[in-house]
């Protein structure tokens, strides 16, 4: 076939071209495509609007939230304070837990505690009898001999003068042992004092449990188990009375139950009078 550069237009194409010309004028193909795209976009938007209107009609009406009365800065500040308080509480709980764990690790069983009590009592009694030559009362002048015999103070050499620190220490110690200024003290007072100082009686026996200890001691029946030389100090530290003692208040009561009622009352009074924390801070060189 020859190239004539004169294409043949079908009747359908001629009719369609005439129809387009009547509808949109003599616009170019690009304009026609642009108008077609706009029509499709309008149809999509109309369908979307219809769907949104249907969804709003089906959904419940929204309640408008009231405006916030507290400023955001105050809310943030209060939240920071609450966080700091929670951290402080957590720190205290952690410290308390560590203290309980360390206390359990360092706890002394009842058998070892009884041996320590008995050993301490024997040493106090031996030093007291050596300082008093077997007499029931210890004078202030013999206090240094007792401390040397109890190995709380080194013996002085011949001609050596007691230094000022040791003199002040002995004077402060005597004020606790002889608060009424009678000029002497007995073995019971010395025994209870050094039991408290050396930690044989738990610190928790003081404070809130004092009244309970006094009431239980007053109500307990008297038991007379006098030892040799008339010393009844802490006689209850034996296998029968302290086999199951784990409470410091029970320990304080048990200490007094082995003695007659009057002496048991004195023991509890002495236990309550001596503050272990104060004694250990004041007489640290003694132990």
LUMGUDREN-73259 format. One line per 4 residues: number of its first residue (from 1); their letters; for each residue x negated, y, z of C-alpha. Coordinates in steps of 0.5 Angstrom, whole numbers, plus 500, padded with zeros to 3 digits. Example, Ala and Ser with C-alpha at 12.3 -4.5 7.8 and 13.67 -1.06 7.14 Angstrom:
2
1 = as = 475,491,516  473,498,514
This chain:
287
1 = xxxx = 500,500,500  498,507,499  497,512,504  502,518,503
5 = xxxx = 501,521,509  509,522,509  511,517,514  518,515,514
9 = xxxx = 523,517,519  528,512,521  536,514,522  535,512,530
13 = xxxx = 529,517,531  532,522,527  539,522,531  535,521,538
17 = xxxx = 531,527,536  537,531,534  540,530,541  534,532,544
21 = xxxx = 533,538,541  541,540,542  540,538,550  533,541,551
25 = xxxx = 531,546,546  525,546,542  520,544,548  514,540,547
29 = xxxx = 513,533,549  509,535,556  515,539,558  520,534,557
33 = xxxx = 516,529,561  515,534,566  523,535,567  524,528,567
37 = xxxx = 519,527,573  523,533,577  529,529,576  526,523,578
41 = xxxx = 523,526,584  530,530,586  534,523,586  528,520,591
45 = xxxx = 529,526,595  537,525,595  537,518,597  532,519,603
49 = xxxx = 536,525,605  542,520,605  538,515,609  536,520,614
53 = xxxx = 543,523,615  546,516,616  541,514,621  542,520,625
57 = xxxx = 549,519,625  548,512,628  543,514,633  545,516,640
61 = xxxx = 545,524,641  538,526,644  538,529,651  534,535,651
65 = xxxx = 528,535,657  528,540,662  522,545,662  516,543,666
69 = xxxx = 517,548,672  510,546,675  504,549,671  499,544,668
73 = xxxx = 493,547,672  496,545,678  498,538,676  491,537,674
77 = xxxx = 488,539,681  493,535,685  491,529,681  484,530,682
81 = xxxx = 485,531,690  489,524,690  483,521,686  478,524,691
85 = xxxx = 482,521,697  483,514,693  476,514,692  474,516,700
89 = xxxx = 479,510,702  476,505,698  469,507,700  471,507,707
93 = xxxx = 474,500,706  468,498,703  464,500,709  469,497,713
97 = xxxx = 468,490,710  460,490,709  460,492,717  465,486,718
101 = xxxx = 461,481,714  454,484,717  457,483,724  459,476,722
105 = xxxx = 452,474,720  449,477,726  454,474,731  452,470,737
109 = xxxx = 455,463,738  458,462,745  453,457,747  447,462,746
113 = xxxx = 450,468,749  451,463,755  444,462,755  442,469,755
117 = xxxx = 447,471,760  444,466,765  436,467,763  438,475,764
121 = xxxx = 441,474,771  435,469,773  430,475,771  434,480,775
125 = xxxx = 435,476,781  427,474,781  425,481,780  430,484,785
129 = xxxx = 428,479,791  421,481,789  422,488,790  426,488,796
133 = xxxx = 422,482,799  429,478,800  433,484,803  440,485,800
137 = xxxx = 439,492,798  434,496,794  431,502,796  430,508,791
141 = xxxx = 422,507,793  422,500,790  426,501,784  419,502,780
145 = xxxx = 417,495,783  423,492,780  422,495,773  415,492,773
149 = xxxx = 418,485,776  423,485,770  418,487,765  421,494,763
153 = xxxx = 415,498,765  408,496,765  404,496,772  400,502,774
157 = xxxx = 393,501,775  389,503,782  390,510,783  394,512,777
161 = xxxx = 399,517,777  406,516,775  407,520,769  413,525,768
165 = xxxx = 416,521,763  417,515,767  419,519,773  425,522,769
169 = xxxx = 427,515,767  427,513,774  431,519,776  436,518,771
173 = xxxx = 436,510,772  437,511,780  443,516,778  447,511,775
177 = xxxx = 445,505,780  447,510,786  452,515,784  454,516,791
181 = xxxx = 447,518,793  447,512,799  439,511,798  440,504,796
185 = xxxx = 443,499,791  445,492,791  444,486,786  451,486,783
189 = xxxx = 450,493,781  443,492,778  446,485,775  452,488,771
193 = xxxx = 448,495,769  442,491,766  447,486,763  451,492,759
197 = xxxx = 444,495,758  441,489,754  448,488,750  450,481,754
201 = xxxx = 457,485,755  460,487,748  461,494,747  468,493,745
205 = xxxx = 470,491,752  470,498,754  475,503,751  482,501,750
209 = xxxx = 481,494,753  480,497,760  487,497,763  488,490,760
213 = xxxx = 481,487,764  483,490,770  490,488,770  488,481,768
217 = xxxx = 483,481,774  487,483,779  492,478,777  487,472,777
221 = xxxx = 486,468,783  480,468,787  475,463,786  469,463,791
225 = xxxx = 463,460,788  457,463,792  450,462,790  444,462,794
229 = xxxx = 442,468,798  449,471,798  448,473,790  455,472,787
233 = xxxx = 453,476,781  456,474,774  457,467,777  462,465,772
237 = xxxx = 457,465,766  457,457,766  460,451,762  467,451,764
241 = xxxx = 469,458,764  466,461,758  466,455,753  472,458,749
245 = xxxx = 470,466,750  470,470,744  473,476,746  469,481,750
249 = xxxx = 475,483,754  476,476,756  468,476,757  469,481,762
253 = xxxx = 474,478,766  471,471,766  465,475,769  469,477,775
257 = xxxx = 473,470,776  467,466,778  467,471,784  471,472,790
261 = xxxx = 477,477,789  473,483,792  467,482,788  470,481,782
265 = xxxx = 474,487,782  467,491,783  464,487,777  470,490,773
269 = xxxx = 469,497,776  462,497,774  463,494,767  468,500,766
273 = xxxx = 463,505,769  457,504,765  458,506,758  453,501,753
277 = xxxx = 452,506,748  450,512,753  446,507,757  442,505,750
281 = xxxx = 441,512,748  438,514,755  434,508,757  431,506,750
285 = xxx = 424,505,753  427,500,758  429,495,753
